[in-house]
């Protein structure tokens, strides 16, 4: 049930729209939105996650979200902004070309775009809004990419405070759960796409769980250094449940 195509004529249930990228879309990695939908028929759950989207792309889809007059909105966006902000031309070109970006991703652009999104949702809906801190990229706490994620999360927390949003602190849940960092390191290179392709093939063709797929890399909460496995997805799902029941 995606935001663009769903029709809510004669609906009398609260509407939850989960906004984000592939971590929300749930076709690579654990589909926490579908799990929420399966366990709760008292609400309508709409998945507004699209693979590889940056925050600017999410803003191009604002009308598809606002038109459903949501009662709740969850936001989990910025992982691709963080990846695309790294000075790796191959990756930057990939995002610019495949996502039709008007400029090279940067943390400043992320800050501008996430504030635009939040302001529009607050101005044009009466929804309760929760914004999620970004999960780890890889599972080595001392890796340089974790500092990049933390800097994006500082922006997320400032926006939450400024606009009185609930915070779903997924990053901290990762920190609590990851007991060692002997996993294969994350790398901002074409390897990230190959690992994602491997995960898709093993899951959809061979029936592997997302957790089993990540075991090759000694990952505890991720299947391919970016997307959530069943345990990581359950962390996100529980945070969402707490928000929706508050």
N, C-alpha and C positions, 0 to 999 in steps of 0.2 A: 504494500500500500504506500505509494510514493506521493509526494506533495503535488506534483504536476497533474497526475491523471485521476486521483481519487475524487469522487463526488459524494458530498455529505448531505444530500437532500433528505429532509425529514429526520435528521439525526438529533437525538435528545441526550446523548452522552457527552461527558467532558472530552475535549479533544487535546491530545498530547502530540506535539510535533517535535521530533528529535532531529536537530540540525547539525550537519557536519560533513565529513569527508568519508573515506572508505572505512574508517574505524566505526562509524555509525552505520554506513550502508550495509556492512556485515556480509558481503559476498566473499571477501578475503578475511578470514578470521571469524571469531565467534559473533553471531548475530544477536546481540543483546536486546535490540529493539523487538525482534520477533519473539524472543523469549518473554519479554515484558507483556507483549500482546497475548501470548498463549496463556499466561498465568493470571490475566486480569481482563475479564470481559465487561467490566464496568466503565471502561474508557475506550475511546478510539485512538489508536496509536498510528501516527503517520511518520514514515521514515523519509526524512529530507536530507539524507546523506548521499553524496555522489563521489565516486572514486577520484582521487587526485585533486580534488577541489582545494583551492586556497580561499582565504576569507573574501577576497575580491570576487571570486566566482560565486560564493554564497550570497553576496549582495546582489548579484545579477538575478538571483532567484527569489528575492524578497516577496514579490507579489504572489508567488505560488504558496508562500507560507502565510502571509497576512490574509489572503482570501478565505482561509478556513476558520478565521476568528478563533484561534487556539485559546484554550484555558491554561495550558502549560506549554512552555518551550524549554527544551534543553539544548545547550550549545556545546559542541565539542569540535572545535575547528582551530587550525594553526599548525598542525604537524607538517603539512606540505609547505606552509610559509617558512617554517624553521629549516626544513631540508633545502628548499629553494634559495634561502638566503645565504647558503654556504658558497664560497667562491670556487665552484666547480662548473666550468662553462657547459659541459655536456648536460649536466642536470638542469642548469638554468635555462638552456636552450630547449630542453624537453618540456619544461613547464610553460615557457612562453609560447611554444608552437602548439602543444596539445591542448592547452587550456586558454589559448587566445588572450594571454595577458598583455596589458598595455605597457608594462614595464617589468624590470627585473625585480624579483621578490626581495624584500628587505624587512627587517624588524620594524622600522619606522612605518612602512606601508601597512604591515600587519596591524600596528597600533591604530592607525587611521581607520582602516577598514572594519576592525572589530567594534570600534566605537560607533561608526556609522550604522552597523547592523543592530547593535543594542538600542541605539536611539530610535531607529525606525520601528523596531518591534514594540518598544515601550510607547511610542507615540501613536501607533496605529492598531494596537491590540490592548486588551486588558489582562493579558496572560501573566501568570506567575512565571518568572524566568530563572533558570539555573544555568550558570556557566561553569564549565569543567576545566580544570587544569590539565595540561597535555601530559599524556603518559610518557614514559621513557622511550628513547630510541636505543635499542639494545639494552643490555642489563648490566653494564659496567658503570658504576656510579661515578668513577673518576674520569670517564671519557669526556673529551672536550664537547661532544654533541650534547651531553647532559647539561652543561652550562648554558648552551644555546637554548635548550628547552626551558631551563629555569628562568632565563631572561624573558622569554615569551610569557611564562607563567606569572612573572611579576606584573606584566601589563594586564593579564587577565584578572589578577587580584585587584589591581587599581581600578579597573573598569567595574568590577563587581561592587567595590566599595562606593565608587562615585554614583552608580545607578541603583544601588540597593538591591543587588541580585544575590540569590543563593549561590554558594560555591560548592561544587562537587570536586573534592580534592583527590583526584585520581592519582596524581603524581605522588602524593604522600602515601597513598595506599600501596603503591609499588615499592616505595622505600621501606615500608613496614614488612613487606612480604619477601623481598629478595634477600636471601640469606648469604649469598656468596656471589662473586663476580668472576667466576672462571669460565664464563660463556665466551663463545666466539664473538669478537668485537663487531659492532655496527660499523658500516662504512658508507659514506655518501658517494656512491659510485653506481655503475650499472649492476653491480652485484645485488643491490637492493631490489631491483626489478626481477632479476633472475630468481632470487629467493622467493619473491612473491609468486612468480609463475610456478616454481616447484611446489609451493604450498597448495596452489589451486589444483594442480594435476593430482597430487597425492590425496587431497581431500575428496574431490569430486569424481575422480576416476577410480581410485584405489580404496576409498572409504576410510582413510586415516583420520583420526581426530586431529584437531589443531594442536593439541598438546603433544601428541606423538611426533608431529611434523617438526616442532621446535626442539625436540630432544637432540637432534643432530648437532645443534648449536649450543646445547646445554642451557636452553632458555627455560625459565620458570613460568613466565606470564605472557610471553609473546610467541608467535609461531614463526616469524620471519624477520625479527628485529623491529618491526613496525606495527603489525596487527596483533590483536589480542587473541590468545588461546582461550580455552574454556575457563580456566581459573582467572585469567586477567579480565575476561568478559564478565564473569560473575561479579568481580569487584565493581565494575561500572554499573552493572544491573542493580546491585544492592544500593549504590549511591543514588541512582535514579528512583528506586522504590522509596527510599527514605524521603527524598524531596517530594514525591507525589503524594505521600501520606502525611506530610507535615501541615 
